[in-house]
Amino acid sequence: MSQGSPGDWAPLDPTPGPPASPNPFVHELHLSRLQRVKFCLLGALLAPIRVLLAFIVLFLLWPFAWLQVAGLSEEQLQEPITGWRKTVCHNGVLGLSRLLFFLLGFLRIRVRGQRASRLQAPVLVAAPHSTFFDPIVLLPCDLPKVVSRAENLSVPVIGALLRFNQAILVSRHDPASRRRVVEEVRRRATSGGKWPQVLFFPEGTCSNKKALLKFKPGAFIAGVPVQPVLIRYPNSLDTTSWAWRGPGVLKVLWLTASQPCSIVDVEFLPVYHPSPEESRDPTLYANNVQRVMAQALGIPATECEFVGSLPVIVVGRLKVALEPQLWELGKVLRKAGLSAGYVDAGAEPGRSRMISQEEFARQLQLSDPQTVAGAFGYFQQDTKGLVDFRDVALALA
C-alpha cells in the first residue's frame, strides 16, 4: 500500500485499529547527529569499496555454480550431485560466499549449539527472517538446499546459484506448482539421508525481529523432525532489518556496509520431534515450533502474516489489516454506502486478482474521479498499475 495522502476525501474521524502492539512489519531507524556524521564519512569511504568487492566476488561464484550442473540432464538433476562436482564446486561456493559476507562487513559469524545430521533432522527452519542478509545462515549449515521462487531463476548469478543448490522452486502464478513443491519436499525429507538438509524461512517474509510472524506449514508437511535455527544480529545499531515499512534495500545495504564490523549469531536448538498429532497436522506442528523458537529468542509468537501485499493479523477466522490507514479507508468506503457485499467472489482474501483503476471503480460502484483516484492510491500497484483486489476486500472487511 502506498504511503501517499488520499486527498481531500480523507476521513475526519480515524477509526482505531486492533489493540496496540508492536507491529513486526515496521522498522524505524533513529540516528543521532554523531551517527549521521559517522555514516556520511564511512558511507563515502568504506561502503563503496566493500560493495564493489562483494559484487566482484558474487560474479566469481558463477563459474563454480555453472560447473556443478554443466552437462547434466534434468533426470540427473533430480538426484543429489556427488563426486568431484560436489567436492570442488561445493567448497568453492562455500569459501567465496564467506568472503562475500566478510567484505560486506560481517567479520564474525558466531555459532552456538550443534547442527544435527541429515538423518537426525532432514529439515532446518530459520527465524526470525529479517533481512536479505539472512542467507548467511547457509554457511554454518553447510549450504543446505532451499526453497525459492521460480522467477528468481532469471536473475543473473542468482539463477545459477539456485541451479547449483538444486533448490526447490515454487511459482506463485501456478497453483499446481505448490503441490509439486510439497511432494518434492516430502521426497527429499524422507530419503533417509540421501539428500542434504532443506532449509526454510517459515515466516515467508521479513520482519523487524521484534516478534515471530505466523509460520507457514510448508516446512512441516513431511512430518519429519526439524531443527530450529535462530538468527540474531547483536549489533549496537540495527541496520540490517528490511521490513515492509522502513529503510529500503539500498539504504540497508549502504548502512550495513558502512559499519566497521557487523556480527551475526547462529544458534542451533535441539531437534524438535513431532508428536503423532503434529505429524498429521502441519499447522499445529508449525505453531508449536514457532512458540519454541519465540521462547528461545525472548520475543512474542504472533499470528501476523501477509495477504497479498498487506500485513494482517489472524483473529479467530478473520484476517484483520494491521495498517491503520486501511481501517480509515474502510470507514470511508462504508460511509459511501459500500460493504463487503460489493466485493465479488474474485476478491476473496484467499484468491489473487489484479485489477485496474477502472475496474476498481466499477466493482465498488464509485463514480467520483477524485474518490476513485484517492482510494486506488491507497494500495500497492505493480509495474502495470494494477492492484490486488484481496487488499480491497480486507479494507472492507
C-alpha contacts under 8 A as a table, 3 or more apart, distances in Angstrom:
res1	aa1	res2	aa2	distance
1	M	309	S	7.25
1	M	310	L	6.95
1	M	377	G	7.86
1	M	378	Y	5.48
1	M	379	F	3.89
1	M	380	Q	3.90
1	M	381	Q	7.64
2	S	377	G	6.57
2	S	378	Y	5.38
2	S	379	F	5.62
2	S	380	Q	5.34
3	Q	378	Y	7.07
4	G	377	G	7.29
4	G	378	Y	7.17
5	S	374	G	7.74
6	P	9	W	6.81
6	P	10	A	5.88
6	P	374	G	4.40
6	P	375	A	6.49
6	P	377	G	6.78
6	P	378	Y	6.80
7	G	10	A	6.03
7	G	374	G	6.06
9	W	370	Q	7.87
9	W	371	T	6.50
9	W	374	G	7.51
10	A	328	E	7.93
10	A	329	L	7.87
10	A	332	V	7.42
11	P	14	P	6.20
11	P	328	E	6.50
11	P	329	L	7.73
11	P	331	K	7.60
11	P	332	V	6.11
14	P	327	W	7.73
14	P	328	E	5.46
15	T	324	P	7.96
15	T	327	W	6.10
15	T	328	E	5.75
15	T	331	K	7.11
16	P	324	P	7.17
16	P	327	W	7.32
17	G	20	A	7.91
17	G	322	L	7.29
17	G	323	E	7.85
17	G	324	P	5.71
17	G	327	W	6.31
18	P	320	V	7.94
18	P	322	L	7.18
22	P	210	K	7.49
23	N	26	V	5.79
23	N	322	L	7.55
24	P	27	H	7.69
24	P	207	S	5.25
24	P	208	N	5.31
24	P	209	K	7.04
24	P	210	K	6.04
24	P	211	A	5.91
24	P	212	L	7.79
24	P	213	L	7.59
24	P	243	A	7.89
24	P	304	C	7.92
25	F	206	C	7.57
25	F	207	S	5.04
25	F	208	N	6.13
25	F	243	A	5.30
25	F	244	W	5.15
25	F	245	R	6.26
25	F	311	P	7.19
26	V	207	S	7.39
26	V	208	N	6.46
26	V	243	A	5.84
26	V	244	W	6.21
26	V	245	R	4.82
26	V	246	G	6.00
27	H	208	N	5.61
27	H	241	S	6.97
27	H	242	W	7.47
27	H	243	A	5.95
27	H	245	R	6.28
27	H	246	G	4.87
27	H	247	P	7.47
28	E	246	G	5.87
28	E	247	P	7.80
29	L	238	D	7.45
29	L	239	T	7.60
29	L	246	G	7.65
29	L	247	P	7.71
31	L	34	L	7.95
31	L	35	Q	5.67
31	L	36	R	6.12
32	S	35	Q	5.08
32	S	36	R	6.22
33	R	36	R	5.10
33	R	37	V	6.35
34	L	37	V	5.17
34	L	38	K	6.23
35	Q	38	K	4.95
35	Q	39	F	6.11
36	R	39	F	5.17
36	R	40	C	6.10
37	V	40	C	5.10
37	V	41	L	6.32
38	K	41	L	5.29
38	K	42	L	6.04
38	K	43	G	7.95
39	F	42	L	5.13
39	F	43	G	5.17
39	F	255	L	6.93
39	F	258	S	6.17
39	F	259	Q	7.78
40	C	43	G	5.06
40	C	44	A	6.10
41	L	44	A	5.35
41	L	45	L	6.30
42	L	45	L	5.02
42	L	46	L	5.05
42	L	47	A	6.56
42	L	258	S	5.19
42	L	259	Q	7.47
43	G	46	L	5.75
43	G	47	A	4.91
43	G	48	P	7.17
43	G	254	W	6.64
43	G	255	L	7.11
43	G	257	A	7.52
43	G	258	S	4.96
44	A	47	A	6.42
44	A	48	P	6.74
45	L	48	P	6.60
45	L	49	I	7.21
46	L	49	I	5.62
46	L	50	R	6.23
46	L	257	A	7.16
46	L	258	S	5.88
47	A	50	R	5.14
47	A	51	V	6.02
47	A	254	W	6.10
47	A	255	L	7.91
47	A	257	A	4.83
47	A	258	S	4.92
48	P	51	V	5.27
48	P	52	L	6.00
49	I	52	L	5.23
49	I	53	L	6.16
50	R	53	L	5.31
50	R	54	A	6.05
50	R	103	L	5.47
50	R	104	L	5.56
50	R	105	G	7.67
50	R	257	A	6.53
51	V	54	A	5.01
51	V	55	F	6.18
51	V	103	L	7.53
51	V	104	L	6.43
51	V	257	A	7.12
52	L	55	F	5.26
52	L	56	I	6.39
53	L	56	I	5.06
53	L	57	V	6.34
53	L	100	L	7.95
53	L	103	L	6.82
54	A	57	V	5.12
54	A	58	L	6.11
54	A	100	L	5.07
54	A	101	F	7.50
54	A	103	L	5.81
54	A	104	L	6.49
55	F	58	L	4.83
55	F	59	F	6.35
55	F	100	L	7.94
56	I	59	F	5.33
56	I	60	L	6.34
57	V	60	L	4.84
57	V	61	L	6.44
57	V	96	L	6.65
57	V	97	S	7.94
57	V	99	L	7.56
57	V	100	L	5.96
58	L	61	L	5.33
58	L	62	W	7.31
58	L	96	L	7.90
58	L	97	S	7.75
58	L	100	L	6.85
58	L	157	V	7.48
59	F	62	W	5.45
59	F	157	V	6.61
60	L	63	P	6.44
60	L	64	F	7.78
60	L	96	L	7.81
61	L	64	F	5.62
61	L	65	A	6.27
61	L	92	G	7.80
61	L	93	V	5.99
61	L	96	L	6.65
61	L	97	S	7.77
61	L	157	V	7.70
61	L	161	L	7.87
62	W	65	A	5.05
62	W	66	W	5.97
62	W	157	V	5.78
62	W	160	A	6.46
62	W	161	L	7.11
63	P	66	W	5.09
63	P	67	L	5.95
64	F	67	L	5.16
64	F	68	Q	6.44
64	F	89	C	5.11
64	F	90	H	7.92
64	F	92	G	6.49
64	F	93	V	6.42
65	A	68	Q	5.62
65	A	69	V	7.20
65	A	89	C	6.70
65	A	93	V	7.18
65	A	160	A	5.84
65	A	161	L	5.53
65	A	163	R	7.41
65	A	164	F	4.92
66	W	69	V	5.75
66	W	70	A	5.86
66	W	160	A	6.24
66	W	161	L	7.96
66	W	164	F	6.88
67	L	70	A	5.10
67	L	85	R	7.39
67	L	89	C	7.09
68	Q	85	R	5.12
68	Q	86	K	6.96
68	Q	89	C	5.89
68	Q	164	F	6.19
69	V	72	L	5.61
69	V	77	L	7.72
69	V	163	R	7.18
69	V	164	F	6.30
72	L	76	Q	5.94
72	L	77	L	6.64
73	S	76	Q	5.18
73	S	77	L	6.34
74	E	77	L	5.04
74	E	78	Q	6.54
75	E	78	Q	5.31
75	E	79	E	7.50
76	Q	79	E	5.71
77	L	80	P	6.93
77	L	81	I	7.27
77	L	166	Q	7.23
79	E	195	W	7.93
80	P	194	K	7.41
80	P	195	W	5.93
80	P	196	P	7.84
81	I	85	R	7.14
81	I	86	K	6.02
82	T	85	R	6.39
82	T	86	K	4.99
82	T	87	T	7.66
83	G	86	K	5.48
83	G	87	T	6.46
84	W	87	T	5.01
84	W	88	V	5.84
84	W	89	C	7.95
85	R	88	V	5.59
85	R	89	C	5.61
85	R	90	H	7.52
86	K	89	C	5.67
86	K	90	H	5.35
86	K	91	N	7.95
87	T	90	H	5.58
87	T	91	N	6.12
88	V	91	N	5.58
88	V	92	G	6.09
89	C	92	G	4.99
89	C	93	V	6.07
90	H	93	V	5.35
90	H	94	L	6.07
91	N	94	L	5.01
91	N	95	G	6.05
92	G	95	G	5.34
92	G	96	L	6.17
93	V	96	L	5.24
93	V	97	S	5.86
94	L	97	S	5.21
94	L	98	R	6.37
94	L	139	L	6.71
94	L	142	D	7.56
94	L	143	L	7.16
95	G	98	R	5.30
95	G	99	L	6.38
96	L	99	L	4.92
96	L	100	L	6.10
97	S	100	L	4.99
97	S	101	F	6.47
97	S	139	L	7.67
98	R	101	F	5.38
98	R	102	F	6.12
98	R	136	I	7.97
98	R	139	L	7.04
99	L	102	F	4.91
99	L	103	L	6.14
100	L	103	L	5.25
100	L	104	L	6.50
101	F	104	L	5.01
101	F	105	G	6.57
101	F	106	F	5.48
101	F	107	L	7.72
101	F	136	I	7.23
102	F	105	G	5.27
102	F	106	F	4.77
102	F	107	L	5.09
102	F	108	R	7.89
103	L	106	F	7.13
103	L	107	L	7.91
104	L	256	T	7.48
104	L	257	A	5.28
105	G	256	T	7.19
105	G	257	A	5.74
105	G	258	S	7.94
105	G	259	Q	6.80
105	G	260	P	6.68
105	G	261	C	5.26
105	G	262	S	5.50
106	F	109	I	7.17
106	F	261	C	6.23
106	F	262	S	4.67
106	F	263	I	5.68
106	F	264	V	7.18
107	L	261	C	6.06
107	L	262	S	6.29
107	L	263	I	6.58
108	R	262	S	7.13
108	R	263	I	5.20
108	R	264	V	6.62
109	I	263	I	6.20
109	I	264	V	5.15
109	I	265	D	5.92
109	I	266	V	7.21
110	R	263	I	7.59
110	R	264	V	6.31
110	R	265	D	4.76
110	R	266	V	6.17
111	V	140	P	7.37
111	V	265	D	5.97
111	V	266	V	4.90
111	V	267	E	5.78
111	V	268	F	7.86
112	R	265	D	7.55
112	R	266	V	6.24
112	R	267	E	4.54
112	R	268	F	6.20
113	G	267	E	5.71
113	G	268	F	4.78
113	G	269	L	6.47
114	Q	268	F	5.78
114	Q	269	L	7.75
115	R	141	C	7.09
115	R	227	Q	7.96
115	R	268	F	5.90
116	A	119	L	7.98
116	A	120	Q	5.86
116	A	121	A	6.04
116	A	227	Q	7.18
116	A	271	V	7.23
117	S	120	Q	5.18
117	S	121	A	6.19
117	S	122	P	7.65
118	R	121	A	5.20
118	R	122	P	4.69
118	R	123	V	7.73
118	R	193	G	5.39
118	R	195	W	7.83
118	R	196	P	6.23
118	R	197	Q	5.49
119	L	122	P	6.02
119	L	192	G	6.28
119	L	193	G	5.02
120	Q	225	P	7.13
120	Q	271	V	7.53
121	A	124	L	7.07
121	A	197	Q	7.48
121	A	224	V	7.37
121	A	225	P	5.17
121	A	226	V	5.00
121	A	227	Q	5.88
121	A	271	V	6.59
122	P	188	R	8.00
122	P	189	A	5.19
122	P	190	T	7.65
122	P	193	G	7.22
122	P	196	P	7.37
122	P	197	Q	4.85
122	P	198	V	6.53
122	P	224	V	7.14
122	P	225	P	6.89
122	P	226	V	6.55
123	V	189	A	6.73
123	V	197	Q	5.47
123	V	198	V	4.96
123	V	199	L	5.96
123	V	200	F	7.62
123	V	219	A	7.13
123	V	224	V	7.58
123	V	225	P	7.00
123	V	226	V	4.85
123	V	227	Q	6.51
124	L	197	Q	6.84
124	L	198	V	6.07
124	L	199	L	4.59
124	L	200	F	6.21
124	L	226	V	5.55
124	L	227	Q	4.93
124	L	228	P	6.00
124	L	229	V	6.78
125	V	199	L	5.77
125	V	200	F	4.87
125	V	201	F	5.85
125	V	202	P	6.42
125	V	219	A	7.31
125	V	226	V	6.89
125	V	227	Q	6.29
125	V	228	P	4.98
125	V	229	V	5.84
126	A	129	H	7.19
126	A	199	L	7.20
126	A	200	F	6.21
126	A	201	F	5.15
126	A	202	P	7.12
126	A	228	P	6.04
126	A	229	V	4.54
126	A	230	L	5.79
126	A	231	I	6.92
127	A	201	F	6.23
127	A	202	P	7.37
127	A	203	E	7.38
127	A	212	L	7.52
127	A	228	P	7.90
127	A	229	V	6.52
127	A	230	L	5.38
127	A	231	I	5.90
127	A	293	M	7.75
128	P	201	F	7.90
128	P	203	E	7.56
128	P	206	C	7.85
128	P	207	S	7.44
128	P	209	K	5.89
128	P	211	A	7.84
128	P	212	L	6.10
128	P	230	L	6.84
128	P	231	I	6.18
128	P	232	R	7.91
129	H	134	D	6.69
129	H	201	F	6.36
129	H	203	E	6.76
129	H	204	G	7.79
129	H	205	T	6.64
129	H	206	C	5.05
129	H	207	S	6.41
129	H	209	K	7.46
129	H	231	I	7.77
130	S	134	D	7.11
130	S	205	T	7.69
130	S	206	C	4.35
130	S	207	S	4.81
130	S	208	N	5.74
130	S	209	K	6.01
130	S	240	T	7.58
130	S	241	S	5.27
130	S	242	W	5.98
130	S	243	A	6.86
131	T	134	D	5.63
131	T	206	C	6.03
131	T	207	S	7.79
131	T	240	T	6.03
131	T	241	S	5.18
131	T	242	W	4.91
131	T	243	A	7.56
132	F	135	P	6.97
132	F	242	W	7.28
133	F	136	I	6.08
133	F	240	T	7.38
134	D	137	V	5.96
134	D	231	I	7.77
135	P	138	L	5.52
135	P	139	L	7.92
136	I	139	L	5.78
137	V	140	P	6.11
137	V	141	C	6.58
137	V	231	I	7.44
137	V	266	V	6.78
138	L	141	C	4.95
138	L	142	D	6.15
138	L	143	L	4.83
138	L	144	P	6.41
139	L	142	D	5.25
139	L	143	L	5.72
140	P	143	L	7.70
140	P	266	V	7.85
141	C	144	P	6.27
143	L	165	N	7.79
144	P	165	N	7.69
144	P	196	P	6.03
144	P	197	Q	5.19
144	P	198	V	5.46
144	P	199	L	6.02
145	K	165	N	5.77
145	K	166	Q	6.57
145	K	167	A	5.51
145	K	168	I	7.55
145	K	196	P	6.72
145	K	197	Q	6.18
145	K	198	V	4.57
145	K	199	L	6.03
146	V	165	N	7.37
146	V	167	A	5.08
146	V	168	I	6.26
146	V	198	V	5.61
146	V	199	L	5.18
146	V	200	F	6.42
147	V	167	A	5.64
147	V	168	I	4.65
147	V	169	L	5.81
147	V	170	V	7.34
147	V	198	V	7.85
147	V	199	L	7.42
147	V	200	F	6.69
148	S	152	N	7.28
148	S	167	A	6.73
148	S	168	I	6.32
148	S	169	L	5.09
148	S	170	V	6.25
149	R	152	N	5.67
149	R	153	L	7.90
149	R	169	L	5.47
149	R	170	V	4.99
149	R	171	S	5.78
149	R	172	R	7.34
150	A	153	L	5.78
150	A	169	L	4.93
150	A	170	V	5.29
150	A	171	S	5.17
151	E	154	S	6.09
151	E	155	V	7.75
151	E	171	S	7.05
152	N	155	V	5.30
152	N	158	I	6.85
152	N	159	G	5.85
153	L	156	P	7.90
153	L	158	I	6.85
153	L	159	G	3.83
153	L	160	A	7.21
153	L	162	L	6.91
153	L	163	R	7.88
154	S	158	I	7.96
154	S	159	G	5.69
155	V	158	I	5.49
155	V	159	G	5.29
156	P	159	G	5.87
156	P	160	A	7.18
157	V	160	A	5.04
157	V	161	L	6.20
158	I	161	L	5.04
158	I	162	L	6.23
159	G	162	L	5.11
159	G	163	R	6.38
160	A	163	R	5.16
160	A	164	F	6.17
161	L	164	F	4.88
161	L	165	N	6.05
162	L	165	N	4.93
162	L	166	Q	6.12
162	L	167	A	5.42
163	R	166	Q	4.99
163	R	167	A	6.45
164	F	167	A	7.80
168	I	181	V	6.60
168	I	184	E	7.38
168	I	185	V	7.66
169	L	181	V	6.98
170	V	177	S	5.67
170	V	178	R	6.03
170	V	181	V	6.35
171	S	174	D	5.46
171	S	175	P	7.75
171	S	177	S	5.78
171	S	178	R	7.24
172	R	175	P	7.17
172	R	177	S	7.80
174	D	177	S	5.30
174	D	178	R	7.45
175	P	178	R	5.80
175	P	179	R	7.30
176	A	179	R	5.28
176	A	180	R	6.48
177	S	180	R	5.11
177	S	181	V	6.20
178	R	181	V	4.99
178	R	182	V	6.28
179	R	182	V	5.17
179	R	183	E	6.37
180	R	183	E	5.09
180	R	184	E	6.11
181	V	184	E	5.01
181	V	185	V	6.04
182	V	185	V	5.22
182	V	186	R	6.19
182	V	218	G	6.86
182	V	221	I	7.18
183	E	186	R	5.15
183	E	187	R	6.09
184	E	187	R	4.95
184	E	188	R	6.21
185	V	188	R	5.33
185	V	189	A	5.94
185	V	198	V	7.91
185	V	219	A	7.85
185	V	222	A	7.07
186	R	189	A	5.11
186	R	190	T	6.00
186	R	221	I	7.24
186	R	222	A	4.81
187	R	190	T	5.47
187	R	191	S	6.17
188	R	191	S	5.18
188	R	194	K	7.75
188	R	195	W	5.82
189	A	192	G	7.50
189	A	193	G	7.90
189	A	195	W	7.52
189	A	197	Q	7.52
189	A	198	V	7.58
189	A	222	A	6.82
189	A	224	V	7.08
190	T	193	G	7.73
190	T	222	A	7.62
190	T	224	V	7.57
191	S	194	K	5.38
191	S	195	W	6.43
192	G	195	W	7.80
193	G	196	P	6.82
200	F	219	A	6.30
201	F	204	G	5.86
201	F	205	T	7.97
202	P	215	F	4.98
202	P	216	K	5.35
202	P	217	P	7.43
202	P	218	G	7.45
202	P	219	A	6.70
203	E	206	C	7.51
203	E	212	L	7.49
203	E	213	L	5.53
203	E	214	K	5.98
203	E	215	F	4.78
203	E	216	K	6.11
203	E	305	E	7.71
204	G	215	F	7.63
204	G	216	K	7.04
205	T	306	F	7.94
206	C	241	S	7.96
206	C	242	W	6.48
206	C	243	A	5.60
206	C	244	W	7.38
207	S	210	K	7.70
207	S	211	A	7.75
207	S	212	L	7.86
207	S	213	L	7.53
207	S	241	S	7.22
207	S	242	W	6.95
207	S	243	A	4.96
207	S	244	W	7.23
208	N	211	A	7.43
208	N	241	S	5.62
208	N	242	W	7.06
208	N	243	A	5.79
209	K	212	L	7.09
209	K	241	S	7.53
210	K	299	I	6.19
210	K	300	P	7.64
211	A	294	A	7.53
211	A	299	I	5.28
211	A	300	P	5.05
211	A	301	A	5.98
211	A	302	T	6.64
212	L	290	Q	7.32
212	L	294	A	6.47
212	L	299	I	7.20
212	L	300	P	6.39
212	L	301	A	4.91
212	L	302	T	5.87
213	L	301	A	6.66
213	L	302	T	5.44
213	L	303	E	6.17
213	L	304	C	5.12
213	L	305	E	5.94
214	K	287	N	7.48
214	K	290	Q	7.58
214	K	301	A	7.36
214	K	302	T	5.90
214	K	303	E	4.79
214	K	304	C	5.52
214	K	305	E	5.79
215	F	286	A	5.76
215	F	287	N	6.55
215	F	290	Q	6.51
216	K	219	A	7.43
216	K	283	T	7.48
216	K	286	A	6.85
217	P	220	F	5.32
217	P	221	I	6.22
217	P	282	P	5.34
217	P	283	T	5.38
217	P	285	Y	7.79
217	P	286	A	5.70
218	G	221	I	5.55
218	G	282	P	7.72
219	A	222	A	7.35
219	A	286	A	7.94
220	F	223	G	5.53
220	F	224	V	7.19
220	F	226	V	7.94
220	F	279	S	7.90
220	F	282	P	5.18
220	F	283	T	7.78
220	F	285	Y	6.48
220	F	286	A	6.29
221	I	279	S	7.67
221	I	281	D	7.84
221	I	282	P	5.14
222	A	279	S	7.59
223	G	274	P	6.93
223	G	278	E	7.24
223	G	279	S	4.31
223	G	280	R	7.05
223	G	282	P	7.11
224	V	273	H	7.32
224	V	274	P	7.07
224	V	279	S	7.30
225	P	271	V	6.58
225	P	272	Y	5.60
225	P	273	H	4.64
225	P	274	P	6.19
226	V	271	V	5.78
226	V	272	Y	5.41
226	V	273	H	6.88
227	Q	268	F	7.11
227	Q	269	L	6.45
227	Q	270	P	6.38
227	Q	271	V	4.41
227	Q	272	Y	5.90
228	P	268	F	6.27
228	P	269	L	5.45
228	P	270	P	7.28
228	P	271	V	6.94
228	P	272	Y	7.43
228	P	289	V	7.65
228	P	293	M	6.88
229	V	266	V	6.80
229	V	267	E	5.63
229	V	268	F	4.77
229	V	269	L	6.16
230	L	265	D	7.86
230	L	266	V	5.69
230	L	267	E	5.01
230	L	268	F	6.54
230	L	269	L	7.60
230	L	293	M	7.28
230	L	297	L	7.53
231	I	264	V	7.14
231	I	265	D	5.88
231	I	266	V	5.01
231	I	267	E	6.73
232	R	264	V	5.74
232	R	265	D	4.98
232	R	266	V	6.60
233	Y	238	D	7.61
233	Y	240	T	7.91
233	Y	262	S	7.74
233	Y	263	I	5.95
233	Y	264	V	4.64
233	Y	265	D	6.23
234	P	263	I	6.37
234	P	264	V	6.63
234	P	265	D	7.30
235	N	238	D	6.36
235	N	262	S	6.47
235	N	263	I	6.36
238	D	241	S	6.51
239	T	252	V	5.94
239	T	255	L	5.93
239	T	256	T	5.50
240	T	252	V	5.82
240	T	253	L	7.67
240	T	256	T	6.26
241	S	252	V	7.28
242	W	246	G	6.77
242	W	247	P	6.48
242	W	248	G	6.67
242	W	249	V	7.06
242	W	252	V	6.90
243	A	246	G	5.77
243	A	247	P	7.55
247	P	251	K	5.81
247	P	252	V	6.07
248	G	251	K	5.42
248	G	252	V	6.10
249	V	252	V	5.28
249	V	253	L	6.12
250	L	253	L	5.09
250	L	254	W	5.97
251	K	254	W	5.03
251	K	255	L	5.93
252	V	255	L	5.31
252	V	256	T	6.01
253	L	256	T	5.34
253	L	257	A	6.01
254	W	257	A	5.23
254	W	258	S	6.08
255	L	258	S	5.05
255	L	259	Q	6.62
256	T	259	Q	5.36
256	T	262	S	7.42
257	A	260	P	7.79
259	Q	262	S	6.56
272	Y	289	V	7.51
274	P	277	E	7.74
274	P	278	E	5.41
274	P	279	S	5.83
274	P	285	Y	6.82
275	S	278	E	5.09
275	S	279	S	6.15
276	P	279	S	5.08
276	P	280	R	6.44
277	E	280	R	5.29
277	E	281	D	6.17
278	E	281	D	4.90
278	E	282	P	6.20
278	E	283	T	7.90
278	E	284	L	5.70
278	E	285	Y	4.59
279	S	282	P	6.50
279	S	285	Y	6.95
281	D	284	L	5.44
281	D	285	Y	6.30
282	P	285	Y	4.90
282	P	286	A	5.99
283	T	286	A	5.06
283	T	287	N	6.13
284	L	287	N	5.15
284	L	288	N	6.20
285	Y	288	N	5.35
285	Y	289	V	6.30
286	A	289	V	5.28
286	A	290	Q	6.08
287	N	290	Q	5.04
287	N	291	R	6.35
288	N	291	R	5.16
288	N	292	V	6.41
289	V	292	V	5.07
289	V	293	M	6.25
290	Q	293	M	5.24
290	Q	294	A	6.04
290	Q	301	A	6.48
291	R	294	A	5.03
291	R	295	Q	6.07
291	R	301	A	5.83
292	V	295	Q	5.26
292	V	296	A	6.37
293	M	296	A	5.10
293	M	297	L	6.18
294	A	297	L	5.04
294	A	298	G	5.91
294	A	299	I	5.30
294	A	300	P	5.82
294	A	301	A	5.54
295	Q	298	G	5.02
295	Q	299	I	6.50
295	Q	300	P	7.45
302	T	313	I	7.92
303	E	313	I	5.40
303	E	314	V	5.32
303	E	315	V	7.89
304	C	311	P	6.95
304	C	312	V	5.59
304	C	313	I	4.19
304	C	314	V	6.39
305	E	311	P	5.71
305	E	312	V	5.54
305	E	313	I	6.26
305	E	314	V	7.88
306	F	309	S	6.40
306	F	310	L	5.49
306	F	311	P	4.48
306	F	312	V	5.86
307	V	310	L	5.50
307	V	311	P	6.38
307	V	312	V	6.70
307	V	349	P	7.11
307	V	350	G	7.81
307	V	390	R	7.49
307	V	391	D	7.56
308	G	352	S	7.01
308	G	388	D	6.57
308	G	390	R	6.38
308	G	391	D	6.54
309	S	380	Q	7.08
309	S	388	D	7.61
309	S	391	D	7.24
310	L	321	A	7.20
310	L	391	D	6.62
311	P	321	A	6.18
311	P	322	L	5.88
311	P	323	E	7.18
312	V	319	K	5.90
312	V	320	V	5.23
312	V	321	A	4.29
312	V	322	L	5.05
312	V	323	E	7.90
313	I	319	K	5.58
313	I	320	V	5.31
313	I	321	A	6.46
313	I	322	L	6.43
314	V	317	R	6.89
314	V	318	L	5.78
314	V	319	K	4.51
314	V	320	V	6.29
315	V	318	L	5.14
315	V	319	K	6.05
315	V	320	V	6.89
319	K	394	L	7.60
320	V	394	L	6.96
320	V	397	A	7.76
321	A	324	P	7.68
321	A	326	L	6.66
321	A	327	W	7.47
321	A	394	L	6.51
321	A	395	A	7.30
322	L	326	L	7.91
323	E	326	L	5.67
323	E	327	W	7.31
324	P	327	W	5.28
324	P	328	E	6.60
325	Q	328	E	4.97
325	Q	329	L	6.11
326	L	329	L	4.96
326	L	330	G	6.04
326	L	394	L	7.98
326	L	395	A	5.36
327	W	330	G	5.08
327	W	331	K	6.25
327	W	395	A	6.37
328	E	331	K	5.14
328	E	332	V	6.37
329	L	332	V	5.12
329	L	333	L	6.26
329	L	375	A	7.15
329	L	378	Y	7.98
329	L	395	A	6.48
330	G	333	L	5.22
330	G	334	R	6.05
330	G	395	A	4.70
330	G	396	L	4.93
330	G	397	A	7.65
331	K	334	R	5.16
331	K	335	K	5.95
331	K	396	L	7.90
332	V	335	K	5.03
332	V	336	A	6.35
333	L	336	A	5.08
333	L	337	G	6.79
333	L	338	L	5.54
333	L	339	S	7.50
333	L	396	L	7.35
334	R	337	G	5.09
334	R	338	L	4.50
334	R	339	S	5.60
334	R	396	L	7.20
335	K	338	L	6.99
338	L	341	G	7.70
338	L	342	Y	6.45
338	L	364	L	7.08
338	L	396	L	7.98
339	S	342	Y	5.74
339	S	343	V	7.70
339	S	396	L	5.99
339	S	397	A	7.79
340	A	343	V	5.43
340	A	393	A	6.63
340	A	396	L	5.28
340	A	397	A	5.93
341	G	344	D	7.16
342	Y	363	Q	6.84
342	Y	364	L	6.01
343	V	346	G	7.72
343	V	347	A	5.95
343	V	348	E	7.88
343	V	363	Q	6.77
343	V	364	L	7.11
343	V	393	A	6.53
344	D	347	A	5.72
344	D	348	E	7.50
344	D	363	Q	7.75
345	A	348	E	5.61
346	G	351	R	6.86
346	G	352	S	7.67
346	G	353	R	6.44
346	G	389	F	7.76
347	A	351	R	6.68
347	A	352	S	7.26
347	A	353	R	6.66
347	A	389	F	5.19
347	A	390	R	5.08
347	A	392	V	7.60
347	A	393	A	6.02
348	E	351	R	5.58
348	E	352	S	7.92
348	E	390	R	6.01
348	E	393	A	6.66
349	P	352	S	7.50
349	P	390	R	4.80
349	P	391	D	7.59
349	P	393	A	6.54
349	P	394	L	7.08
350	G	390	R	7.50
351	R	390	R	6.94
352	S	388	D	6.37
352	S	389	F	7.04
352	S	390	R	6.30
353	R	388	D	5.51
353	R	389	F	5.63
353	R	390	R	7.05
354	M	386	L	5.67
354	M	387	V	5.25
354	M	388	D	4.55
354	M	389	F	6.08
355	I	359	E	6.00
355	I	360	F	6.40
355	I	386	L	5.19
355	I	387	V	5.55
355	I	388	D	6.50
355	I	389	F	6.57
356	S	359	E	5.29
356	S	360	F	6.07
356	S	385	G	6.80
356	S	386	L	4.85
356	S	387	V	6.72
357	Q	360	F	4.87
357	Q	361	A	6.26
357	Q	372	V	7.55
357	Q	373	A	7.65
357	Q	376	F	6.46
357	Q	386	L	7.20
358	E	361	A	5.26
358	E	362	R	6.28
359	E	362	R	4.89
359	E	363	Q	5.92
360	F	363	Q	5.32
360	F	364	L	6.25
360	F	372	V	7.92
360	F	376	F	7.41
361	A	364	L	5.31
361	A	365	Q	5.65
361	A	366	L	4.94
361	A	367	S	6.86
361	A	372	V	6.09
362	R	365	Q	4.91
362	R	366	L	6.54
363	Q	366	L	7.98
366	L	371	T	7.52
366	L	372	V	6.44
367	S	371	T	7.93
367	S	372	V	7.26
368	D	371	T	5.39
368	D	372	V	6.22
369	P	372	V	5.03
369	P	373	A	6.03
370	Q	373	A	5.21
370	Q	374	G	6.02
371	T	374	G	5.13
371	T	375	A	5.95
372	V	375	A	5.29
372	V	376	F	5.90
373	A	376	F	5.19
373	A	377	G	5.99
374	G	377	G	5.18
374	G	378	Y	6.79
375	A	378	Y	5.47
375	A	379	F	7.76
376	F	379	F	5.97
377	G	380	Q	7.52
379	F	387	V	6.39
379	F	391	D	7.26
380	Q	387	V	6.13
380	Q	388	D	7.96
381	Q	384	K	7.47
381	Q	385	G	5.10
381	Q	386	L	5.13
381	Q	387	V	4.84
381	Q	388	D	7.85
382	D	385	G	5.29
382	D	386	L	5.49
382	D	387	V	6.57
383	T	386	L	7.47
387	V	391	D	7.93
388	D	391	D	5.79
388	D	392	V	7.42
389	F	392	V	5.02
389	F	393	A	6.39
390	R	393	A	4.99
390	R	394	L	6.35
391	D	394	L	5.13
391	D	395	A	6.42
392	V	395	A	5.08
392	V	396	L	6.44
393	A	396	L	5.25
393	A	397	A	6.03
394	L	397	A	5.00
